[in-house]
Amino acid sequence: MADTSDTRTPAQIEADIRRRRDVLAETLDEIGVRVHPKTIVGDAKAKVVSHVDHTVGRAYVQVNRVVSEVRAQLTDEDGAPRMERVVPVALLAVGVVGLLVVGTRRRRR
């Protein structure tokens, strides 16, 4: 059998009750803050911002990699343009822009 005798004085018991009541009040306040709609919305916003930042960072790295690869294809080791590769790409770009302009003009008529 467990010993149920309590050797604490009434003042010690009251102090223990006050201490436990204070701890319980802090816990309830903390729970209230956690379930408050503003806290929930703030947490959700923080998660979205974090995800967007991560996605944008990954996209930036990918674009940077592609630009570096294209630059490597269009320049030599010294950084000078490789005309045999730049001229066809430039002509292709001019052709695409020309087609877009012609297509836009046809739609307006």
C-alpha positions in Angstrom: 0.0 0.0 0.0 1.1 3.5 -0.7 1.8 5.9 2.1 -0.9 8.5 2.0 0.4 10.6 5.0 1.4 14.1 4.1 4.0 15.7 6.3 3.6 19.2 4.7 2.2 22.1 6.6 -1.0 23.8 5.4 1.2 26.8 4.3 3.3 24.5 2.2 0.3 22.9 0.6 -1.2 26.3 -0.2 2.1 27.5 -1.7 2.2 24.3 -3.8 -1.3 24.9 -5.0 -0.5 28.5 -5.9 2.6 27.4 -7.8 0.7 24.7 -9.7 -2.1 27.3 -10.5 0.5 29.7 -11.9 2.0 26.9 -14.1 -1.4 25.9 -15.3 -2.3 29.5 -16.1 0.9 29.9 -18.1 0.2 26.6 -20.0 -3.4 27.8 -20.8 -2.1 31.2 -22.0 0.4 29.4 -24.2 -2.3 27.1 -25.6 -4.5 30.2 -26.2 -1.7 31.8 -28.2 -1.0 28.7 -30.3 -4.7 28.2 -31.3 -5.4 31.9 -31.9 -6.4 32.5 -35.5 -3.7 35.2 -36.0 -1.0 32.7 -34.8 -2.3 30.0 -37.1 -2.4 32.4 -40.1 1.1 33.7 -39.3 2.5 30.2 -39.1 0.8 29.3 -42.4 2.2 32.5 -44.1 5.7 31.7 -42.7 5.5 28.2 -44.2 4.4 29.5 -47.6 7.1 32.2 -47.7 9.7 29.6 -46.8 8.5 27.3 -49.6 8.4 30.1 -52.1 11.9 31.3 -51.1 13.1 27.7 -51.5 11.4 27.3 -54.9 12.7 30.7 -56.1 16.2 29.8 -55.0 16.1 26.5 -56.8 14.8 28.2 -60.0 17.5 30.8 -59.8 20.2 28.1 -59.6 18.7 26.2 -62.5 18.4 29.4 -64.7 22.0 30.3 -63.7 23.2 26.8 -64.8 21.4 27.1 -68.2 22.8 30.6 -68.8 26.3 29.3 -68.0 25.9 26.4 -70.4 24.6 28.6 -73.2 27.4 31.1 -72.6 29.9 28.3 -72.7 28.5 27.1 -76.1 28.6 30.7 -77.6 32.1 31.8 -76.4 35.5 30.3 -76.5 37.9 29.8 -73.6 39.1 33.4 -73.8 35.5 34.7 -73.6 35.4 35.8 -77.2 32.2 35.0 -79.1 32.2 32.0 -81.5 30.8 33.6 -84.6 30.0 30.3 -86.2 27.6 29.7 -83.3 26.4 33.2 -82.5 25.3 34.1 -86.1 22.8 31.2 -86.5 21.4 31.8 -83.0 21.0 35.6 -83.8 19.3 34.8 -87.1 16.9 32.4 -85.4 16.1 35.0 -82.8 15.4 37.6 -85.5 13.2 35.1 -87.3 11.1 34.3 -84.3 10.7 38.0 -83.4 9.7 38.6 -87.0 7.1 35.8 -86.9 5.7 37.2 -83.7 5.4 40.7 -85.2 3.7 39.4 -88.3 1.3 37.3 -86.3 0.4 40.3 -84.1 -0.3 42.5 -87.1 -2.6 39.9 -88.7 -4.7 39.6 -85.5 -5.2 43.4 -85.3 -6.6 43.6 -88.9 
